[in-house]
């Protein structure tokens, strides 16, 4: 199976357990890295929190 990089996701609005389930499903189909994209303060915070929670999988891109 190939490894995939999801280059644009928005993770605001997910609970910690929902986000964990999303990461498990992504991993099951070969998504190994995810770029969580912000753009507003609350989206930036969610992207940064997700990157802290899943440091081996999620990276954050924040915007203004």
TORDREN-174705 format. One record per atom (N, C-alpha, C, CB): residue in one letter; x, y, z. Coordinates in pm, whole numbers, plus 50000, padded with zeros to 5 digits. Atoms other than C-alpha are relative to their C-alpha. Glycine has a CB too. Layout:
// residues N
<tortor><residuo>A</residuo><c1>X</c1><c2>Y</c2><c3>Z</c3></tortor>
...
//
This chain:
// residues 64
<tortor><residuo>X</residuo><c1>50084</c1><c2>49882</c2><c3>50000</c3></tortor>
<tortor><residuo>X</residuo><c1>50000</c1><c2>50000</c2><c3>50000</c3></tortor>
<tortor><residuo>X</residuo><c1>50089</c1><c2>50124</c2><c3>50000</c3></tortor>
<tortor><residuo>X</residuo><c1>49904</c1><c2>50000</c2><c3>50122</c3></tortor>
<tortor><residuo>X</residuo><c1>49928</c1><c2>49873</c2><c3>50003</c3></tortor>
<tortor><residuo>X</residuo><c1>50121</c1><c2>50352</c2><c3>49921</c3></tortor>
<tortor><residuo>X</residuo><c1>49970</c1><c2>50082</c2><c3>50125</c3></tortor>
<tortor><residuo>X</residuo><c1>49963</c1><c2>50078</c2><c3>49875</c3></tortor>
<tortor><residuo>X</residuo><c1>50022</c1><c2>49904</c2><c3>49893</c3></tortor>
<tortor><residuo>X</residuo><c1>50164</c1><c2>50616</c2><c3>50186</c3></tortor>
<tortor><residuo>X</residuo><c1>49952</c1><c2>50130</c2><c3>49938</c3></tortor>
<tortor><residuo>X</residuo><c1>50130</c1><c2>50022</c2><c3>50085</c3></tortor>
<tortor><residuo>X</residuo><c1>50058</c1><c2>49876</c2><c3>50052</c3></tortor>
<tortor><residuo>X</residuo><c1>49957</c1><c2>50930</c2><c3>50132</c3></tortor>
<tortor><residuo>X</residuo><c1>50019</c1><c2>50113</c2><c3>50099</c3></tortor>
<tortor><residuo>X</residuo><c1>49852</c1><c2>49981</c2><c3>49969</c3></tortor>
<tortor><residuo>X</residuo><c1>49992</c1><c2>49878</c2><c3>49923</c3></tortor>
<tortor><residuo>X</residuo><c1>49983</c1><c2>51289</c2><c3>50253</c3></tortor>
<tortor><residuo>X</residuo><c1>49876</c1><c2>50081</c2><c3>49966</c3></tortor>
<tortor><residuo>X</residuo><c1>50132</c1><c2>50080</c2><c3>49970</c3></tortor>
<tortor><residuo>X</residuo><c1>50118</c1><c2>49916</c2><c3>50022</c3></tortor>
<tortor><residuo>X</residuo><c1>49654</c1><c2>51477</c2><c3>50295</c3></tortor>
<tortor><residuo>X</residuo><c1>50045</c1><c2>50144</c2><c3>50022</c3></tortor>
<tortor><residuo>X</residuo><c1>49880</c1><c2>49960</c2><c3>50097</c3></tortor>
<tortor><residuo>X</residuo><c1>49937</c1><c2>49868</c2><c3>49997</c3></tortor>
<tortor><residuo>X</residuo><c1>49762</c1><c2>51830</c2><c3>50213</c3></tortor>
<tortor><residuo>X</residuo><c1>49907</c1><c2>50115</c2><c3>50041</c3></tortor>
<tortor><residuo>X</residuo><c1>50056</c1><c2>50030</c2><c3>49868</c3></tortor>
<tortor><residuo>X</residuo><c1>50089</c1><c2>49889</c2><c3>49962</c3></tortor>
<tortor><residuo>X</residuo><c1>49455</c1><c2>52026</c2><c3>50327</c3></tortor>
<tortor><residuo>X</residuo><c1>49877</c1><c2>49947</c2><c3>50073</c3></tortor>
<tortor><residuo>X</residuo><c1>49958</c1><c2>50082</c2><c3>49875</c3></tortor>
<tortor><residuo>X</residuo><c1>50118</c1><c2>50037</c2><c3>49920</c3></tortor>
<tortor><residuo>X</residuo><c1>49216</c1><c2>51947</c2><c3>50612</c3></tortor>
<tortor><residuo>X</residuo><c1>49971</c1><c2>50110</c2><c3>50101</c3></tortor>
<tortor><residuo>X</residuo><c1>50021</c1><c2>49864</c2><c3>50072</c3></tortor>
<tortor><residuo>X</residuo><c1>50042</c1><c2>49909</c2><c3>49894</c3></tortor>
<tortor><residuo>X</residuo><c1>49018</c1><c2>52160</c2><c3>50856</c3></tortor>
<tortor><residuo>X</residuo><c1>49949</c1><c2>49914</c2><c3>50115</c3></tortor>
<tortor><residuo>X</residuo><c1>49888</c1><c2>50101</c2><c3>49950</c3></tortor>
<tortor><residuo>X</residuo><c1>50030</c1><c2>50088</c2><c3>49887</c3></tortor>
<tortor><residuo>X</residuo><c1>48994</c1><c2>52004</c2><c3>51201</c3></tortor>
<tortor><residuo>X</residuo><c1>49927</c1><c2>50070</c2><c3>50113</c3></tortor>
<tortor><residuo>X</residuo><c1>50127</c1><c2>49940</c2><c3>50053</c3></tortor>
<tortor><residuo>X</residuo><c1>50076</c1><c2>49931</c2><c3>49896</c3></tortor>
<tortor><residuo>X</residuo><c1>48802</c1><c2>52266</c2><c3>51398</c3></tortor>
<tortor><residuo>X</residuo><c1>49862</c1><c2>49937</c2><c3>50010</c3></tortor>
<tortor><residuo>X</residuo><c1>49991</c1><c2>50152</c2><c3>49971</c3></tortor>
<tortor><residuo>X</residuo><c1>50133</c1><c2>50056</c2><c3>49979</c3></tortor>
<tortor><residuo>X</residuo><c1>48479</c1><c2>52142</c2><c3>51549</c3></tortor>
<tortor><residuo>X</residuo><c1>49998</c1><c2>49853</c2><c3>50040</c3></tortor>
<tortor><residuo>X</residuo><c1>49919</c1><c2>50017</c2><c3>49878</c3></tortor>
<tortor><residuo>X</residuo><c1>49993</c1><c2>50140</c2><c3>49961</c3></tortor>
<tortor><residuo>X</residuo><c1>48598</c1><c2>51789</c2><c3>51627</c3></tortor>
<tortor><residuo>X</residuo><c1>50034</c1><c2>49989</c2><c3>50149</c3></tortor>
<tortor><residuo>X</residuo><c1>50106</c1><c2>49924</c2><c3>49914</c3></tortor>
<tortor><residuo>X</residuo><c1>49957</c1><c2>50030</c2><c3>49864</c3></tortor>
<tortor><residuo>X</residuo><c1>48615</c1><c2>51651</c2><c3>51979</c3></tortor>
<tortor><residuo>X</residuo><c1>50129</c1><c2>49919</c2><c3>49992</c3></tortor>
<tortor><residuo>X</residuo><c1>49889</c1><c2>49923</c2><c3>50080</c3></tortor>
<tortor><residuo>X</residuo><c1>49875</c1><c2>50077</c2><c3>49998</c3></tortor>
<tortor><residuo>X</residuo><c1>48939</c1><c2>51480</c2><c3>52084</c3></tortor>
<tortor><residuo>X</residuo><c1>49976</c1><c2>49855</c2><c3>49958</c3></tortor>
<tortor><residuo>X</residuo><c1>50063</c1><c2>50003</c2><c3>50140</c3></tortor>
<tortor><residuo>X</residuo><c1>50026</c1><c2>50141</c2><c3>50036</c3></tortor>
<tortor><residuo>X</residuo><c1>48780</c1><c2>51134</c2><c3>52053</c3></tortor>
<tortor><residuo>X</residuo><c1>49960</c1><c2>49987</c2><c3>49853</c3></tortor>
<tortor><residuo>X</residuo><c1>49890</c1><c2>49942</c2><c3>50089</c3></tortor>
<tortor><residuo>X</residuo><c1>50035</c1><c2>50004</c2><c3>50143</c3></tortor>
<tortor><residuo>X</residuo><c1>48631</c1><c2>51216</c2><c3>51711</c3></tortor>
<tortor><residuo>X</residuo><c1>50124</c1><c2>50014</c2><c3>49914</c3></tortor>
<tortor><residuo>X</residuo><c1>49898</c1><c2>50113</c2><c3>49967</c3></tortor>
<tortor><residuo>X</residuo><c1>49877</c1><c2>49980</c2><c3>50075</c3></tortor>
<tortor><residuo>X</residuo><c1>48967</c1><c2>51341</c2><c3>51589</c3></tortor>
<tortor><residuo>X</residuo><c1>50085</c1><c2>49874</c2><c3>50002</c3></tortor>
<tortor><residuo>X</residuo><c1>50079</c1><c2>50118</c2><c3>50057</c3></tortor>
<tortor><residuo>X</residuo><c1>49924</c1><c2>50125</c2><c3>49991</c3></tortor>
<tortor><residuo>X</residuo><c1>49136</c1><c2>51025</c2><c3>51713</c3></tortor>
<tortor><residuo>X</residuo><c1>49943</c1><c2>49894</c2><c3>49906</c3></tortor>
<tortor><residuo>X</residuo><c1>50000</c1><c2>49947</c2><c3>50145</c3></tortor>
<tortor><residuo>X</residuo><c1>50064</c1><c2>50096</c2><c3>50090</c3></tortor>
<tortor><residuo>X</residuo><c1>48884</c1><c2>50814</c2><c3>51521</c3></tortor>
<tortor><residuo>X</residuo><c1>50029</c1><c2>50035</c2><c3>49854</c3></tortor>
<tortor><residuo>X</residuo><c1>49847</c1><c2>49996</c2><c3>50024</c3></tortor>
<tortor><residuo>X</residuo><c1>49968</c1><c2>49956</c2><c3>50137</c3></tortor>
<tortor><residuo>X</residuo><c1>48944</c1><c2>51021</c2><c3>51205</c3></tortor>
<tortor><residuo>X</residuo><c1>50143</c1><c2>49961</c2><c3>49964</c3></tortor>
<tortor><residuo>X</residuo><c1>49981</c1><c2>50153</c2><c3>49986</c3></tortor>
<tortor><residuo>X</residuo><c1>49860</c1><c2>50035</c2><c3>50024</c3></tortor>
<tortor><residuo>X</residuo><c1>49320</c1><c2>50969</c2><c3>51237</c3></tortor>
<tortor><residuo>X</residuo><c1>50016</c1><c2>49849</c2><c3>49980</c3></tortor>
<tortor><residuo>X</residuo><c1>50089</c1><c2>50048</c2><c3>50117</c3></tortor>
<tortor><residuo>X</residuo><c1>49994</c1><c2>50147</c2><c3>50015</c3></tortor>
<tortor><residuo>X</residuo><c1>49273</c1><c2>50592</c2><c3>51282</c3></tortor>
<tortor><residuo>X</residuo><c1>49947</c1><c2>49957</c2><c3>49863</c3></tortor>
<tortor><residuo>X</residuo><c1>49918</c1><c2>49930</c2><c3>50112</c3></tortor>
<tortor><residuo>X</residuo><c1>50057</c1><c2>50035</c2><c3>50131</c3></tortor>
<tortor><residuo>X</residuo><c1>49050</c1><c2>50573</c2><c3>50971</c3></tortor>
<tortor><residuo>X</residuo><c1>50094</c1><c2>50042</c2><c3>49887</c3></tortor>
<tortor><residuo>X</residuo><c1>49862</c1><c2>50065</c2><c3>49981</c3></tortor>
<tortor><residuo>X</residuo><c1>49905</c1><c2>49954</c2><c3>50102</c3></tortor>
<tortor><residuo>X</residuo><c1>49297</c1><c2>50779</c2><c3>50768</c3></tortor>
<tortor><residuo>X</residuo><c1>50119</c1><c2>49905</c2><c3>49992</c3></tortor>
<tortor><residuo>X</residuo><c1>50047</c1><c2>50144</c2><c3>50031</c3></tortor>
<tortor><residuo>X</residuo><c1>49886</c1><c2>50091</c2><c3>49997</c3></tortor>
<tortor><residuo>X</residuo><c1>49585</c1><c2>50557</c2><c3>50878</c3></tortor>
<tortor><residuo>X</residuo><c1>49964</c1><c2>49864</c2><c3>49937</c3></tortor>
<tortor><residuo>X</residuo><c1>50049</c1><c2>49980</c2><c3>50144</c3></tortor>
<tortor><residuo>X</residuo><c1>50043</c1><c2>50131</c2><c3>50053</c3></tortor>
<tortor><residuo>X</residuo><c1>49385</c1><c2>50244</c2><c3>50785</c3></tortor>
<tortor><residuo>X</residuo><c1>50000</c1><c2>49997</c2><c3>49848</c3></tortor>
<tortor><residuo>X</residuo><c1>49861</c1><c2>49967</c2><c3>50052</c3></tortor>
<tortor><residuo>X</residuo><c1>50000</c1><c2>49997</c2><c3>50147</c3></tortor>
<tortor><residuo>X</residuo><c1>49369</c1><c2>50360</c2><c3>50423</c3></tortor>
<tortor><residuo>X</residuo><c1>50128</c1><c2>50059</c2><c3>49942</c3></tortor>
<tortor><residuo>X</residuo><c1>49881</c1><c2>50081</c2><c3>49951</c3></tortor>
<tortor><residuo>X</residuo><c1>49869</c1><c2>49961</c2><c3>50050</c3></tortor>
<tortor><residuo>X</residuo><c1>49731</c1><c2>50473</c2><c3>50400</c3></tortor>
<tortor><residuo>X</residuo><c1>50038</c1><c2>50146</c2><c3>50014</c3></tortor>
<tortor><residuo>X</residuo><c1>50009</c1><c2>49964</c2><c3>49862</c3></tortor>
<tortor><residuo>X</residuo><c1>49965</c1><c2>49859</c2><c3>49979</c3></tortor>
<tortor><residuo>X</residuo><c1>49721</c1><c2>50841</c2><c3>50499</c3></tortor>
<tortor><residuo>X</residuo><c1>50092</c1><c2>50007</c2><c3>50121</c3></tortor>
<tortor><residuo>X</residuo><c1>49871</c1><c2>50090</c2><c3>50021</c3></tortor>
<tortor><residuo>X</residuo><c1>49900</c1><c2>50000</c2><c3>49893</c3></tortor>
<tortor><residuo>X</residuo><c1>50038</c1><c2>50885</c2><c3>50704</c3></tortor>
<tortor><residuo>X</residuo><c1>50029</c1><c2>50138</c2><c3>50054</c3></tortor>
<tortor><residuo>X</residuo><c1>50127</c1><c2>49939</c2><c3>49950</c3></tortor>
<tortor><residuo>X</residuo><c1>49975</c1><c2>49862</c2><c3>49958</c3></tortor>
<tortor><residuo>X</residuo><c1>50073</c1><c2>51264</c2><c3>50719</c3></tortor>
<tortor><residuo>X</residuo><c1>49880</c1><c2>50085</c2><c3>49959</c3></tortor>
<tortor><residuo>X</residuo><c1>50132</c1><c2>50056</c2><c3>49938</c3></tortor>
<tortor><residuo>X</residuo><c1>50115</c1><c2>49913</c2><c3>50023</c3></tortor>
<tortor><residuo>X</residuo><c1>49807</c1><c2>51535</c2><c3>50739</c3></tortor>
<tortor><residuo>X</residuo><c1>50043</c1><c2>50144</c2><c3>50030</c3></tortor>
<tortor><residuo>X</residuo><c1>49877</c1><c2>49959</c2><c3>50088</c3></tortor>
<tortor><residuo>X</residuo><c1>49976</c1><c2>49858</c2><c3>49978</c3></tortor>
<tortor><residuo>X</residuo><c1>49838</c1><c2>51912</c2><c3>50701</c3></tortor>
<tortor><residuo>X</residuo><c1>49869</c1><c2>50064</c2><c3>50041</c3></tortor>
<tortor><residuo>X</residuo><c1>50059</c1><c2>50068</c2><c3>49873</c3></tortor>
<tortor><residuo>X</residuo><c1>50120</c1><c2>49935</c2><c3>49946</c3></tortor>
<tortor><residuo>X</residuo><c1>49579</c1><c2>52081</c2><c3>50922</c3></tortor>
<tortor><residuo>X</residuo><c1>50014</c1><c2>50150</c2><c3>49974</c3></tortor>
<tortor><residuo>X</residuo><c1>49981</c1><c2>49970</c2><c3>50153</c3></tortor>
<tortor><residuo>X</residuo><c1>49994</c1><c2>49861</c2><c3>50046</c3></tortor>
<tortor><residuo>X</residuo><c1>49502</c1><c2>52424</c2><c3>50779</c3></tortor>
<tortor><residuo>X</residuo><c1>49909</c1><c2>50088</c2><c3>50084</c3></tortor>
<tortor><residuo>X</residuo><c1>49962</c1><c2>50010</c2><c3>49851</c3></tortor>
<tortor><residuo>X</residuo><c1>50079</c1><c2>49901</c2><c3>49927</c3></tortor>
<tortor><residuo>X</residuo><c1>49385</c1><c2>52725</c2><c3>50977</c3></tortor>
<tortor><residuo>X</residuo><c1>49951</c1><c2>50108</c2><c3>49905</c3></tortor>
<tortor><residuo>X</residuo><c1>50081</c1><c2>50061</c2><c3>50115</c3></tortor>
<tortor><residuo>X</residuo><c1>50044</c1><c2>49888</c2><c3>50081</c3></tortor>
<tortor><residuo>X</residuo><c1>49279</c1><c2>53065</c2><c3>50852</c3></tortor>
<tortor><residuo>X</residuo><c1>49928</c1><c2>50106</c2><c3>50082</c3></tortor>
<tortor><residuo>X</residuo><c1>49912</c1><c2>49952</c2><c3>49889</c3></tortor>
<tortor><residuo>X</residuo><c1>50064</c1><c2>49911</c2><c3>49900</c3></tortor>
<tortor><residuo>X</residuo><c1>49085</c1><c2>53215</c2><c3>51142</c3></tortor>
<tortor><residuo>X</residuo><c1>50058</c1><c2>49958</c2><c3>50135</c3></tortor>
<tortor><residuo>X</residuo><c1>49839</c1><c2>49989</c2><c3>49997</c3></tortor>
<tortor><residuo>X</residuo><c1>49940</c1><c2>50035</c2><c3>49870</c3></tortor>
<tortor><residuo>X</residuo><c1>49195</c1><c2>53224</c2><c3>51506</c3></tortor>
<tortor><residuo>X</residuo><c1>49954</c1><c2>49864</c2><c3>50055</c3></tortor>
<tortor><residuo>X</residuo><c1>49967</c1><c2>50106</c2><c3>50101</c3></tortor>
<tortor><residuo>X</residuo><c1>50046</c1><c2>50129</c2><c3>49945</c3></tortor>
<tortor><residuo>X</residuo><c1>48973</c1><c2>52929</c2><c3>51612</c3></tortor>
<tortor><residuo>X</residuo><c1>50047</c1><c2>49882</c2><c3>49916</c3></tortor>
<tortor><residuo>X</residuo><c1>49847</c1><c2>49999</c2><c3>50009</c3></tortor>
<tortor><residuo>X</residuo><c1>49950</c1><c2>50108</c2><c3>50086</c3></tortor>
<tortor><residuo>X</residuo><c1>49083</c1><c2>52722</c2><c3>51311</c3></tortor>
<tortor><residuo>X</residuo><c1>50150</c1><c2>49981</c2><c3>50022</c3></tortor>
<tortor><residuo>X</residuo><c1>49971</c1><c2>50031</c2><c3>49851</c3></tortor>
<tortor><residuo>X</residuo><c1>49857</c1><c2>50009</c2><c3>49971</c3></tortor>
<tortor><residuo>X</residuo><c1>49449</c1><c2>52805</c2><c3>51380</c3></tortor>
<tortor><residuo>X</residuo><c1>50022</c1><c2>49923</c2><c3>50130</c3></tortor>
<tortor><residuo>X</residuo><c1>50063</c1><c2>50140</c2><c3>50009</c3></tortor>
<tortor><residuo>X</residuo><c1>49987</c1><c2>50067</c2><c3>49870</c3></tortor>
<tortor><residuo>X</residuo><c1>49406</c1><c2>52693</c2><c3>51742</c3></tortor>
<tortor><residuo>X</residuo><c1>49972</c1><c2>49851</c2><c3>49986</c3></tortor>
<tortor><residuo>X</residuo><c1>49904</c1><c2>50062</c2><c3>50103</c3></tortor>
<tortor><residuo>X</residuo><c1>50033</c1><c2>50142</c2><c3>50020</c3></tortor>
<tortor><residuo>X</residuo><c1>49244</c1><c2>52366</c2><c3>51631</c3></tortor>
<tortor><residuo>X</residuo><c1>50113</c1><c2>49929</c2><c3>49926</c3></tortor>
<tortor><residuo>X</residuo><c1>49868</c1><c2>49985</c2><c3>49923</c3></tortor>
<tortor><residuo>X</residuo><c1>49889</c1><c2>50061</c2><c3>50075</c3></tortor>
<tortor><residuo>X</residuo><c1>49524</c1><c2>52297</c2><c3>51381</c3></tortor>
<tortor><residuo>X</residuo><c1>50121</c1><c2>49979</c2><c3>50089</c3></tortor>
<tortor><residuo>X</residuo><c1>50038</c1><c2>50088</c2><c3>49879</c3></tortor>
<tortor><residuo>X</residuo><c1>49886</c1><c2>50013</c2><c3>49909</c3></tortor>
<tortor><residuo>X</residuo><c1>49792</c1><c2>52363</c2><c3>51642</c3></tortor>
<tortor><residuo>X</residuo><c1>49977</c1><c2>49893</c2><c3>50106</c3></tortor>
<tortor><residuo>X</residuo><c1>50029</c1><c2>50134</c2><c3>50067</c3></tortor>
<tortor><residuo>X</residuo><c1>50031</c1><c2>50101</c2><c3>49899</c3></tortor>
<tortor><residuo>X</residuo><c1>49616</c1><c2>52149</c2><c3>51903</c3></tortor>
<tortor><residuo>X</residuo><c1>50008</c1><c2>49860</c2><c3>49940</c3></tortor>
<tortor><residuo>X</residuo><c1>49860</c1><c2>50024</c2><c3>50058</c3></tortor>
<tortor><residuo>X</residuo><c1>49994</c1><c2>50131</c2><c3>50066</c3></tortor>
<tortor><residuo>X</residuo><c1>49579</c1><c2>51861</c2><c3>51657</c3></tortor>
<tortor><residuo>X</residuo><c1>50145</c1><c2>49959</c2><c3>49975</c3></tortor>
<tortor><residuo>X</residuo><c1>49922</c1><c2>50002</c2><c3>49867</c3></tortor>
<tortor><residuo>X</residuo><c1>49858</c1><c2>50030</c2><c3>50022</c3></tortor>
<tortor><residuo>X</residuo><c1>49949</c1><c2>51885</c2><c3>51569</c3></tortor>
<tortor><residuo>X</residuo><c1>50070</c1><c2>49960</c2><c3>50129</c3></tortor>
<tortor><residuo>X</residuo><c1>50071</c1><c2>50121</c2><c3>49938</c3></tortor>
<tortor><residuo>X</residuo><c1>49943</c1><c2>50039</c2><c3>49869</c3></tortor>
<tortor><residuo>X</residuo><c1>50035</c1><c2>51868</c2><c3>51939</c3></tortor>
<tortor><residuo>X</residuo><c1>49951</c1><c2>49862</c2><c3>50043</c3></tortor>
<tortor><residuo>X</residuo><c1>49964</c1><c2>50104</c2><c3>50107</c3></tortor>
<tortor><residuo>X</residuo><c1>50059</c1><c2>50127</c2><c3>49958</c3></tortor>
<tortor><residuo>X</residuo><c1>49801</c1><c2>51574</c2><c3>51994</c3></tortor>
<tortor><residuo>X</residuo><c1>50053</c1><c2>49883</c2><c3>49917</c3></tortor>
<tortor><residuo>X</residuo><c1>49849</c1><c2>50007</c2><c3>49989</c3></tortor>
<tortor><residuo>X</residuo><c1>49953</c1><c2>50105</c2><c3>50091</c3></tortor>
<tortor><residuo>X</residuo><c1>49932</c1><c2>51376</c2><c3>51692</c3></tortor>
<tortor><residuo>X</residuo><c1>50127</c1><c2>50046</c2><c3>49929</c3></tortor>
<tortor><residuo>X</residuo><c1>49891</c1><c2>49964</c2><c3>49896</c3></tortor>
<tortor><residuo>X</residuo><c1>49880</c1><c2>49941</c2><c3>50058</c3></tortor>
<tortor><residuo>X</residuo><c1>50290</c1><c2>51496</c2><c3>51638</c3></tortor>
<tortor><residuo>X</residuo><c1>50064</c1><c2>49918</c2><c3>49887</c3></tortor>
<tortor><residuo>X</residuo><c1>50101</c1><c2>50020</c2><c3>50107</c3></tortor>
<tortor><residuo>X</residuo><c1>49942</c1><c2>50082</c2><c3>50107</c3></tortor>
<tortor><residuo>X</residuo><c1>50389</c1><c2>51205</c2><c3>51414</c3></tortor>
<tortor><residuo>X</residuo><c1>49916</c1><c2>49999</c2><c3>49873</c3></tortor>
<tortor><residuo>X</residuo><c1>50017</c1><c2>49858</c2><c3>50047</c3></tortor>
<tortor><residuo>X</residuo><c1>50093</c1><c2>50006</c2><c3>50114</c3></tortor>
<tortor><residuo>X</residuo><c1>50093</c1><c2>51252</c2><c3>51181</c3></tortor>
<tortor><residuo>X</residuo><c1>49960</c1><c2>50137</c2><c3>49949</c3></tortor>
<tortor><residuo>X</residuo><c1>49877</c1><c2>49922</c2><c3>50039</c3></tortor>
<tortor><residuo>X</residuo><c1>50058</c1><c2>49872</c2><c3>50039</c3></tortor>
<tortor><residuo>X</residuo><c1>49961</c1><c2>51608</c2><c3>51180</c3></tortor>
<tortor><residuo>X</residuo><c1>50102</c1><c2>50113</c2><c3>50013</c3></tortor>
<tortor><residuo>X</residuo><c1>49877</c1><c2>50031</c2><c3>50083</c3></tortor>
<tortor><residuo>X</residuo><c1>49926</c1><c2>49874</c2><c3>49998</c3></tortor>
<tortor><residuo>X</residuo><c1>50141</c1><c2>51931</c2><c3>51093</c3></tortor>
<tortor><residuo>X</residuo><c1>49898</c1><c2>50112</c2><c3>49982</c3></tortor>
<tortor><residuo>X</residuo><c1>50112</c1><c2>50004</c2><c3>49887</c3></tortor>
<tortor><residuo>X</residuo><c1>50092</c1><c2>49888</c2><c3>50007</c3></tortor>
<tortor><residuo>X</residuo><c1>49975</c1><c2>52272</c2><c3>51124</c3></tortor>
<tortor><residuo>X</residuo><c1>50050</c1><c2>50107</c2><c3>49905</c3></tortor>
<tortor><residuo>X</residuo><c1>49977</c1><c2>50059</c2><c3>50139</c3></tortor>
<tortor><residuo>X</residuo><c1>49974</c1><c2>49881</c2><c3>50082</c3></tortor>
<tortor><residuo>X</residuo><c1>49959</c1><c2>52556</c2><c3>50872</c3></tortor>
<tortor><residuo>X</residuo><c1>49899</c1><c2>50103</c2><c3>50045</c3></tortor>
<tortor><residuo>X</residuo><c1>49988</c1><c2>49971</c2><c3>49844</c3></tortor>
<tortor><residuo>X</residuo><c1>50091</c1><c2>49899</c2><c3>49947</c3></tortor>
<tortor><residuo>X</residuo><c1>49817</c1><c2>52869</c2><c3>51026</c3></tortor>
<tortor><residuo>X</residuo><c1>50000</c1><c2>50122</c2><c3>49908</c3></tortor>
<tortor><residuo>X</residuo><c1>50039</c1><c2>50039</c2><c3>50144</c3></tortor>
<tortor><residuo>X</residuo><c1>50013</c1><c2>49881</c2><c3>50083</c3></tortor>
<tortor><residuo>X</residuo><c1>49694</c1><c2>53182</c2><c3>50853</c3></tortor>
<tortor><residuo>X</residuo><c1>49930</c1><c2>50111</c2><c3>50074</c3></tortor>
<tortor><residuo>X</residuo><c1>49925</c1><c2>49968</c2><c3>49872</c3></tortor>
<tortor><residuo>X</residuo><c1>50064</c1><c2>49885</c2><c3>49938</c3></tortor>
<tortor><residuo>X</residuo><c1>49562</c1><c2>53525</c2><c3>50928</c3></tortor>
<tortor><residuo>X</residuo><c1>49892</c1><c2>50055</c2><c3>49908</c3></tortor>
<tortor><residuo>X</residuo><c1>50103</c1><c2>50110</c2><c3>50033</c3></tortor>
//
